[in-house]
Amino acid sequence: MPTSQDNDLTGLHAFDALAGRWTAQHRRLKERLANNNQWETFGGTFDFRLLMDGHANVDDSVFDMPGGRVHGIGLSAYDAKTGQWAIWGLDGRNPHAKLEPPLKGRFEKGVGTFYADDTLRGKPIRVRVVWSNLSSTTAHWEQSFSPDGGKTWETNWVTDFHRAP
C-alpha cells in the first residue's frame, strides 16, 4: 500500500494510505482559546474510503467521548487545477447544521496542511489541520485555532491513528 511518508505522495494520491479501518486515540482541550490546559482523552474508530477514482474520499468516525459516543463524517475532494484538497465535516450531534467552511490545502513532503476561516463563540478564528506520518500502519492529525489571523496558534485536538487488525 502506498504511503505519503515513504513515497512523499502529493496531490491526488496524498490520502491513499488512509484507505481502510483504523483505531483512533484522541486528546483534546476541554475548552478552546480560553487559556485552558485541561486535556481529555478518548478512543474511537475511523473508516476511510476512496471515491471517484481517488478524487474524493469519505471517512466515518466514531468518537467515544467522555460525554458519550459521537459520530462524524468527513468528505474531501481534490481539485486537479489548483492541486488543493477541500475538506468538510459533519458532526452527528448537530446533523442538520450548515456544513462548516471547507479546510483547503495540500501535501508537501508528506505533510498535509489545511486552513479555513471560522468562528468560535461569535468571534472570527483561523483553523489549521495538519496530517503527518501517514503510512500503511499509522497516521497523525492535529487541529489548531488562531484568534489573531494566524500569528499565534493553539493546538487543541491531537489524534494518533493505528491500522485496525
N, CA, C and O of each residue as an XYZ file, in Angstrom:
660
protein
N       0.851     -1.183      0.000
C       0.000      0.000      0.000
C       0.890      1.237      0.000
O       1.843      1.281      0.778
N       0.629      2.248     -0.835
C       1.462      3.438     -0.874
C       1.318      4.242      0.403
O       0.289      4.190      1.077
N       2.356      4.979      0.723
C       2.320      5.827      1.903
C       2.797      7.217      1.543
O       3.694      7.378      0.716
N       2.194      8.231      2.169
C       2.651      9.596      1.967
C       4.022      9.786      2.576
O       4.855     10.512      2.033
N       4.260      9.133      3.707
C       5.517      9.307      4.414
C       6.678      8.705      3.615
O       7.698      9.365      3.416
N       6.532      7.473      3.165
C       7.626      6.791      2.488
C       7.831      7.279      1.069
O       8.972      7.375      0.617
N       6.755      7.594      0.346
C       6.868      7.962     -1.058
C       6.683      9.440     -1.305
O       6.721      9.878     -2.455
N       6.485     10.219     -0.266
C       6.260     11.656     -0.398
C       5.149     11.943     -1.402
O       5.270     12.848     -2.227
N       4.056     11.161     -1.328
C       2.948     11.357     -2.247
C       2.309     12.717     -2.015
O       2.154     13.169     -0.880
N       1.950     13.344     -3.100
C       1.272     14.630     -3.025
C       0.074     14.572     -3.956
O      -0.150     13.574     -4.641
N      -0.674     15.629     -3.973
C      -1.777     15.724     -4.912
C      -2.829     14.664     -4.737
O      -3.253     14.354     -3.624
N      -3.240     14.115     -5.855
C      -4.354     13.178     -5.897
C      -4.164     11.978     -4.977
O      -5.145     11.519     -4.391
N      -2.973     11.454     -4.821
C      -2.757     10.227     -4.060
C      -2.317     10.455     -2.613
O      -1.932      9.509     -1.927
N      -2.371     11.686     -2.155
C      -1.868     12.001     -0.815
C      -2.585     11.241      0.297
O      -1.955     10.884      1.292
N      -3.875     10.988      0.156
C      -4.642     10.314      1.212
C      -4.769      8.808      1.006
O      -5.400      8.136      1.823
N      -4.193      8.260     -0.056
C      -4.387      6.841     -0.379
C      -4.038      5.903      0.772
O      -4.716      4.895      0.970
N      -3.002      6.215      1.525
C      -2.550      5.330      2.612
C      -3.598      5.187      3.710
O      -3.541      4.238      4.491
N      -4.558      6.116      3.784
C      -5.570      6.049      4.848
C      -6.719      5.087      4.543
O      -7.526      4.798      5.427
N      -6.806      4.595      3.329
C      -7.920      3.708      2.983
C      -7.945      2.508      3.923
O      -6.940      1.819      4.097
N      -9.113      2.266      4.531
C      -9.282      1.131      5.424
C      -9.809      1.539      6.786
O     -10.317      2.645      6.971
N      -9.676      0.620      7.739
C     -10.207      0.816      9.093
C      -9.072      1.072     10.066
O      -8.025      0.428     10.011
N      -9.302      2.037     10.968
C      -8.285      2.476     11.929
C      -8.884      2.574     13.326
O     -10.090      2.760     13.486
N      -8.031      2.447     14.331
C      -8.406      2.834     15.684
C      -7.807      4.222     15.906
O      -6.790      4.571     15.307
N      -8.442      5.001     16.763
C      -8.003      6.374     16.992
C      -7.880      6.639     18.486
O      -8.736      6.236     19.273
N      -6.812      7.319     18.863
C      -6.640      7.785     20.235
C      -6.617      9.307     20.178
O      -5.682      9.904     19.644
N      -7.659      9.931     20.737
C      -7.829     11.380     20.687
C      -7.411     12.017     22.007
O      -7.554     11.434     23.081
N      -6.892     13.231     21.885
C      -6.587     14.075     23.046
C      -6.989     15.487     22.651
O      -6.493     16.028     21.663
N      -7.901     16.089     23.436
C      -8.335     17.439     23.085
C      -8.507     18.305     24.327
O      -8.797     17.820     25.421
N      -8.318     19.607     24.113
C      -8.532     20.560     25.200
C     -10.017     20.609     25.542
O     -10.870     20.579     24.654
N     -10.316     20.685     26.832
C     -11.718     20.760     27.237
C     -12.355     22.068     26.772
O     -13.536     22.091     26.428
N     -11.586     23.154     26.759
C     -12.082     24.465     26.323
C     -11.037     25.081     25.410
O      -9.852     25.113     25.741
N     -11.479     25.564     24.269
C     -10.540     26.089     23.276
C     -10.437     27.604     23.358
O     -11.420     28.300     23.612
N      -9.220     28.102     23.138
C      -8.908     29.533     23.175
C      -9.456     30.181     24.444
O     -10.095     31.232     24.398
N      -9.191     29.531     25.573
C      -9.661     30.031     26.866
C      -8.572     29.887     27.927
O      -8.875     29.768     29.115
N      -7.298     29.897     27.502
C      -6.170     29.702     28.425
C      -6.374     28.463     29.294
O      -6.082     28.470     30.490
N      -6.873     27.417     28.676
C      -7.156     26.172     29.375
C      -6.067     25.155     29.038
O      -5.655     25.041     27.883
N      -5.610     24.428     30.035
C      -4.621     23.372     29.768
C      -5.115     22.011     30.253
O      -4.314     21.114     30.517
N      -6.428     21.858     30.370
C      -7.007     20.572     30.769
C      -7.357     19.774     29.522
O      -8.183     20.186     28.708
N      -6.709     18.623     29.393
C      -6.925     17.761     28.242
C      -7.775     16.572     28.636
O      -7.692     16.091     29.766
N      -8.594     16.095     27.707
C      -9.338     14.864     27.897
C      -8.923     13.901     26.788
O      -8.643     14.310     25.662
N      -8.891     12.631     27.128
C      -8.512     11.616     26.144
C      -9.655     10.638     25.961
O     -10.425     10.379     26.886
N      -9.755     10.099     24.756
C     -10.794      9.130     24.451
C     -10.418      8.405     23.167
O      -9.600      8.884     22.382
N     -11.017      7.263     22.973
C     -10.743      6.455     21.801
C     -11.787      6.636     20.728
O     -12.691      7.464     20.843
N     -11.647      5.848     19.685
C     -12.610      5.883     18.606
C     -12.165      5.014     17.444
O     -11.166      4.299     17.519
N     -12.930      5.096     16.375
C     -12.589      4.384     15.149
C     -12.698      5.342     13.974
O     -13.311      6.405     14.071
N     -12.095      4.945     12.868
C     -12.012      5.781     11.673
C     -12.026      4.844     10.477
O     -11.084      4.078     10.272
N     -13.096      4.902      9.684
C     -13.208      4.106      8.464
C     -13.087      5.050      7.282
O     -13.866      5.995      7.157
N     -12.115      4.802      6.415
C     -11.757      5.724      5.351
C     -11.883      5.042      3.995
O     -11.328      3.965      3.778
N     -12.619      5.679      3.082
C     -12.829      5.119      1.742
C     -12.460      6.129      0.668
O     -12.784      7.313      0.768
N     -11.784      5.645     -0.353
C     -11.500      6.450     -1.534
C     -12.705      6.382     -2.459
O     -13.319      5.325     -2.602
N     -13.047      7.496     -3.086
C     -14.182      7.587     -4.008
C     -13.734      8.263     -5.301
O     -12.673      8.886     -5.343
N     -14.527      8.144     -6.335
C     -14.297      8.849     -7.598
C     -12.860      8.669     -8.102
O     -12.202      9.636     -8.485
N     -12.386      7.420     -8.098
C     -11.032      7.126     -8.573
C      -9.971      7.902     -7.790
O      -8.938      8.279     -8.343
N     -10.228      8.137     -6.505
C      -9.277      8.832     -5.652
C      -9.432     10.343     -5.618
O      -8.742     11.007     -4.845
N     -10.318     10.908     -6.434
C     -10.516     12.359     -6.446
C     -11.341     12.843     -5.255
O     -11.482     14.047     -5.038
N     -11.879     11.911     -4.494
C     -12.639     12.244     -3.288
C     -12.466     11.105     -2.297
O     -12.056     10.003     -2.658
N     -12.782     11.389     -1.054
C     -12.773     10.348     -0.032
C     -13.772     10.721      1.037
O     -14.183     11.875      1.159
N     -14.154      9.721      1.807
C     -15.081      9.937      2.908
C     -14.599      9.133      4.103
O     -14.112      8.011      3.963
N     -14.742      9.724      5.276
C     -14.429      8.969      6.493
C     -15.639      8.963      7.394
O     -16.372      9.946      7.497
N     -15.831      7.833      8.045
C     -16.900      7.633      9.018
C     -16.209      7.440     10.352
O     -15.535      6.433     10.569
N     -16.376      8.404     11.250
C     -15.652      8.382     12.522
C     -16.597      8.173     13.692
O     -17.725      8.668     13.699
N     -16.115      7.432     14.678
C     -16.812      7.256     15.944
C     -15.881      7.784     17.031
O     -14.720      7.382     17.116
N     -16.397      8.680     17.854
C     -15.644      9.270     18.955
C     -16.272      8.800     20.267
O     -17.422      9.130     20.554
N     -15.535      8.039     21.056
C     -16.032      7.591     22.358
C     -15.671      8.634     23.403
O     -14.806      8.419     24.252
N     -16.357      9.772     23.319
C     -16.062     10.937     24.155
C     -16.538     10.710     25.584
O     -17.409      9.876     25.829
N     -15.966     11.449     26.521
C     -16.379     11.298     27.925
C     -17.889     11.467     28.136
O     -18.449     10.837     29.033
N     -18.556     12.297     27.337
C     -19.989     12.510     27.488
C     -20.845     11.535     26.710
O     -22.072     11.605     26.775
N     -20.223     10.625     25.975
C     -20.967      9.654     25.191
C     -20.439      9.547     23.776
O     -19.621     10.355     23.337
N     -20.911      8.560     23.087
C     -20.463      8.273     21.722
C     -21.015      9.315     20.737
O     -22.191      9.677     20.782
N     -20.130      9.785     19.850
C     -20.492     10.759     18.821
C     -20.013     10.229     17.472
O     -18.932      9.649     17.375
N     -20.817     10.431     16.443
C     -20.452     10.040     15.089
C     -20.162     11.282     14.257
O     -20.754     12.339     14.474
N     -19.257     11.147     13.317
C     -18.942     12.241     12.410
C     -18.558     11.704     11.044
O     -18.158     10.549     10.896
N     -18.688     12.568     10.053
C     -18.322     12.213      8.686
C     -17.438     13.328      8.141
O     -17.703     14.512      8.354
N     -16.393     12.934      7.442
C     -15.560     13.881      6.724
C     -15.617     13.568      5.246
O     -15.602     12.402      4.852
N     -15.683     14.598      4.430
C     -15.684     14.451      2.982
C     -14.593     15.342      2.420
O     -14.507     16.520      2.766
N     -13.758     14.781      1.551
C     -12.675     15.543      0.938
C     -12.758     15.401     -0.571
O     -13.151     14.356     -1.090
N     -12.380     16.473     -1.272
C     -12.372     16.453     -2.731
C     -11.117     17.147     -3.232
O     -10.692     18.171     -2.696
N     -10.533     16.563     -4.274
C      -9.290     17.083     -4.853
C      -9.576     17.871     -6.122
O     -10.324     17.421     -6.990
N      -8.980     19.043     -6.221
C      -9.096     19.885     -7.412
C      -7.774     19.818     -8.169
O      -6.786     20.417     -7.742
N      -7.747     19.104     -9.276
C      -6.514     18.924    -10.043
C      -5.995     20.245    -10.612
O      -4.794     20.380    -10.846
N      -6.877     21.218    -10.838
C      -6.449     22.509    -11.393
C      -5.603     23.299    -10.404
O      -4.635     23.952    -10.792
N      -5.974     23.237     -9.113
C      -5.238     24.006     -8.101
C      -4.262     23.133     -7.309
O      -3.365     23.646     -6.641
N      -4.442     21.807     -7.388
C      -3.609     20.905     -6.589
C      -3.991     20.910     -5.126
O      -3.225     20.446     -4.282
N      -5.181     21.435     -4.812
C      -5.626     21.528     -3.419
C      -6.748     20.544     -3.123
O      -7.538     20.166     -3.989
N      -6.776     20.148     -1.849
C      -7.880     19.377     -1.298
C      -8.786     20.332     -0.533
O      -8.312     21.302      0.058
N     -10.090     20.058     -0.543
C     -11.059     20.733      0.320
C     -11.659     19.656      1.217
O     -11.990     18.563      0.755
N     -11.797     19.976      2.506
C     -12.276     19.005      3.494
C     -13.451     19.611      4.266
O     -13.342     20.698      4.834
N     -14.576     18.889      4.275
C     -15.757     19.294      5.030
C     -16.041     18.264      6.116
O     -15.703     17.090      5.964
N     -16.656     18.695      7.205
C     -17.029     17.776      8.273
C     -18.486     17.924      8.663
O     -19.056     19.014      8.613
N     -19.075     16.802      9.055
C     -20.454     16.781      9.537
C     -20.448     16.134     10.912
O     -19.997     14.998     11.065
N     -20.943     16.848     11.908
C     -20.958     16.398     13.293
C     -22.319     15.787     13.609
O     -23.350     16.440     13.448
N     -22.319     14.535     14.059
C     -23.553     13.829     14.360
C     -24.373     14.447     15.476
O     -25.562     14.152     15.596
N     -23.765     15.302     16.300
C     -24.524     15.947     17.378
C     -25.469     17.010     16.839
O     -26.458     17.353     17.486
N     -25.162     17.534     15.647
C     -25.999     18.562     15.034
C     -26.014     18.320     13.520
O     -25.477     19.125     12.760
N     -26.633     17.206     13.077
C     -26.513     16.792     11.679
C     -27.180     17.707     10.662
O     -26.868     17.613      9.474
N     -28.083     18.584     11.076
C     -28.747     19.464     10.121
C     -28.128     20.852     10.080
O     -28.635     21.741      9.396
N     -27.048     21.039     10.800
C     -26.368     22.330     10.780
C     -25.701     22.545      9.429
O     -25.372     21.591      8.723
N     -25.511     23.783      9.090
C     -24.798     24.124      7.861
C     -23.383     23.556      7.944
O     -22.734     23.634      8.986
N     -22.915     22.985      6.839
C     -21.543     22.484      6.824
C     -20.575     23.651      7.042
O     -20.765     24.754      6.529
N     -19.555     23.369      7.806
C     -18.544     24.387      8.094
C     -17.833     24.784      6.804
O     -17.891     24.050      5.817
N     -17.170     25.927      6.799
C     -16.354     26.252      5.625
C     -15.307     25.151      5.434
O     -14.776     24.630      6.415
N     -15.007     24.791      4.182
C     -14.032     23.719      3.993
C     -12.628     24.164      4.374
O     -12.249     25.321      4.193
N     -11.874     23.220      4.901
C     -10.446     23.415      5.073
C      -9.827     23.189      3.700
O     -10.194     22.237      3.011
N      -8.898     24.042      3.293
C      -8.256     23.870      1.989
C      -6.749     23.860      2.161
O      -6.185     24.621      2.948
N      -6.109     22.973      1.400
C      -4.662     22.909      1.465
C      -4.122     21.771      0.634
O      -4.813     21.210     -0.217
N      -2.851     21.436      0.903
C      -2.174     20.404      0.112
C      -1.102     19.733      0.951
O      -0.769     20.170      2.052
N      -0.573     18.650      0.385
C       0.537     17.929      0.993
C       1.841     18.387      0.356
O       1.934     18.552     -0.861
N       2.836     18.588      1.196
C       4.197     18.867      0.744
C       5.138     18.061      1.609
O       5.090     18.147      2.836
N       5.992     17.277      0.978
C       6.961     16.429      1.670
C       6.289     15.545      2.718
O       6.818     15.370      3.816
N       5.119     14.985      2.378
C       4.428     14.043      3.238
C       3.597     14.653      4.355
O       3.022     13.922      5.161
N       3.522     15.991      4.418
C       2.729     16.671      5.454
C       1.635     17.482      4.766
O       1.907     18.310      3.897
N       0.392     17.225      5.174
C      -0.743     17.965      4.622
C      -1.170     19.057      5.579
O      -1.433     18.790      6.752
N      -1.241     20.291      5.088
C      -1.635     21.432      5.914
C      -2.838     22.099      5.265
O      -2.820     22.428      4.079
N      -3.884     22.294      6.063
C      -5.171     22.773      5.566
C      -5.674     23.901      6.467
O      -5.527     23.835      7.688
N      -6.268     24.934      5.868
C      -6.724     26.108      6.611
C      -8.166     26.458      6.264
O      -8.653     26.153      5.175
N      -8.840     27.110      7.220
C     -10.179     27.657      6.988
C     -10.401     28.813      7.952
O      -9.782     28.889      9.014
N     -11.295     29.707      7.561
C     -11.770     30.755      8.457
C     -13.077     30.272      9.049
O     -13.902     29.680      8.353
N     -13.267     30.528     10.349
C     -14.457     30.052     11.046
C     -14.751     31.029     12.178
O     -14.145     32.097     12.257
N     -15.673     30.665     13.045
C     -15.960     31.461     14.239
C     -15.988     30.543     15.451
O     -16.296     29.356     15.340
N     -15.667     31.100     16.592
C     -15.754     30.408     17.873
C     -16.319     31.396     18.887
O     -15.757     32.470     19.108
N     -17.426     31.021     19.491
C     -18.115     31.902     20.440
C     -18.366     33.292     19.839
O     -18.232     34.313     20.513
N     -18.737     33.300     18.541
C     -19.093     34.537     17.859
C     -17.920     35.374     17.374
O     -18.125     36.457     16.826
N     -16.694     34.894     17.563
C     -15.512     35.651     17.137
C     -14.809     34.914     16.001
O     -14.772     33.684     15.981
N     -14.251     35.672     15.055
C     -13.560     35.010     13.944
C     -12.272     34.326     14.409
O     -11.531     34.852     15.240
N     -12.030     33.145     13.850
C     -10.787     32.418     14.122
C     -10.270     31.836     12.806
O     -10.999     31.729     11.820
N      -9.020     31.472     12.825
C      -8.408     30.727     11.723
C      -8.218     29.307     12.236
O      -7.797     29.116     13.377
N      -8.522     28.304     11.410
C      -8.387     26.895     11.767
C      -7.281     26.293     10.898
O      -7.201     26.552      9.697
N      -6.435     25.488     11.531
C      -5.394     24.761     10.797
C      -5.470     23.293     11.187
O      -5.554     22.960     12.369
N      -5.439     22.416     10.184
C      -5.368     20.975     10.405
C      -4.134     20.467      9.690
O      -3.873     20.827      8.542
N      -3.371     19.621     10.383
C      -2.153     19.058      9.813
C      -2.228     17.535      9.884
O      -2.442     16.966     10.954
N      -2.050     16.879      8.734
C      -1.907     15.430      8.645
C      -0.431     15.135      8.456
O       0.221     15.755      7.616
N       0.111     14.184      9.236
C       1.521     13.827      9.089
C       1.715     12.350      9.424
O       0.815     11.686      9.939
N       2.902     11.862      9.121
C       3.277     10.473      9.414
C       2.292      9.465      8.839
O       2.044      8.426      9.450
N       1.726      9.761      7.667
C       0.827      8.807      7.021
C       1.639      7.630      6.497
O       2.569      7.798      5.709
N       1.275      6.455      6.944
C       1.916      5.236      6.466
C       0.843      4.155      6.388
O      -0.335      4.433      6.612
N       1.238      2.945      6.076
C       0.261      1.861      5.993
C      -0.230      1.431      7.372
O      -1.215      0.698      7.465
N       0.434      1.871      8.455
C       0.043      1.434      9.802
C      -0.252      2.566     10.777
O      -0.894      2.328     11.800
N       0.192      3.779     10.500
C      -0.023      4.892     11.430
C      -0.310      6.193     10.686
O       0.025      6.344      9.511
N      -0.931      7.119     11.390
C      -1.154      8.478     10.885
C      -1.330      9.389     12.090
O      -1.717      8.945     13.171
N      -1.041     10.667     11.888
C      -1.150     11.668     12.959
C      -1.937     12.860     12.409
O      -1.747     13.270     11.264
N      -2.830     13.412     13.252
C      -3.690     14.533     12.881
C      -3.683     15.541     14.019
O      -3.762     15.156     15.186
N      -3.590     16.826     13.694
C      -3.652     17.888     14.709
C      -4.519     19.031     14.215
O      -4.487     19.400     13.041
N      -5.297     19.586     15.141
C      -6.102     20.767     14.850
C      -5.648     21.902     15.759
O      -5.420     21.700     16.952
N      -5.517     23.097     15.187
C      -5.132     24.288     15.949
C      -6.036     25.437     15.567
O      -6.526     25.506     14.440
N      -6.259     26.349     16.518
C      -7.037     27.559     16.270
C      -6.144     28.768     16.494
O      -5.244     28.745     17.333
N      -6.407     29.832     15.727
C      -5.715     31.104     15.891
C      -6.750     32.209     16.026
O      -7.615     32.356     15.163
N      -6.667     32.997     17.113
C      -7.606     34.110     17.266
C      -7.101     35.391     16.604
O      -7.813     36.395     16.571
N      -5.866     35.360     16.074
C      -5.244     36.586     15.567
C      -4.776     36.462     14.116
O      -3.727     36.989     13.743
N      -5.563     35.764     13.312
C      -5.268     35.674     11.889
C      -4.067     34.828     11.531
O      -3.534     34.954     10.429
N      -3.625     33.963     12.439
C      -2.516     33.066     12.139
C      -1.180     33.487     12.723
O      -0.160     32.858     12.441
N      -1.166     34.529     13.526
C       0.093     34.942     14.176
C       0.481     33.955     15.269
O       1.651     33.596     15.403
N      -0.502     33.521     16.047
C      -0.265     32.518     17.096
C      -1.298     31.412     16.941
O      -2.407     31.645     16.460
N      -0.915     30.190     17.359
C      -1.781     29.028     17.227
C      -1.863     28.276     18.538
O      -0.871     28.152     19.256
N      -3.058     27.770     18.851
C      -3.259     26.883     19.982
C      -3.683     25.524     19.446
O      -4.758     25.388     18.862
N      -2.831     24.513     19.647
C      -3.214     23.149     19.283
C      -4.242     22.679     20.294
O      -3.993     22.715     21.499
N      -5.416     22.232     19.806
C      -6.493     21.878     20.729
C      -7.027     20.463     20.547
O      -7.860     20.014     21.333
N      -6.556     19.751     19.513
C      -7.009     18.373     19.310
C      -5.909     17.632     18.567
O      -5.435     18.085     17.526
N      -5.506     16.483     19.114
C      -4.460     15.658     18.524
C      -4.983     14.231     18.458
O      -5.535     13.723     19.433
N      -4.812     13.588     17.314
C      -5.242     12.204     17.157
C      -4.129     11.370     16.529
O      -3.502     11.770     15.547
N      -3.904     10.210     17.118
C      -2.986      9.228     16.545
C      -3.816      8.043     16.092
O      -4.638      7.518     16.844
N      -3.592      7.627     14.855
C      -4.316      6.526     14.250
C      -3.407      5.324     14.096
O      -2.220      5.463     13.801
N      -3.973      4.137     14.300
C      -3.264      2.867     14.089
C      -4.176      1.956     13.287
O      -5.375      1.853     13.547
N      -3.578      1.304     12.312
C      -4.355      0.406     11.450
C      -5.022     -0.662     12.329
O      -4.372     -1.292     13.163
N      -6.322     -0.849     12.124
C      -7.072     -1.845     12.892
C      -6.657     -3.242     12.421
O      -6.403     -3.457     11.235
N      -6.591     -4.185     13.365
C      -6.218     -5.558     12.977
C      -7.273     -6.202     12.089
O      -7.116     -7.351     11.676
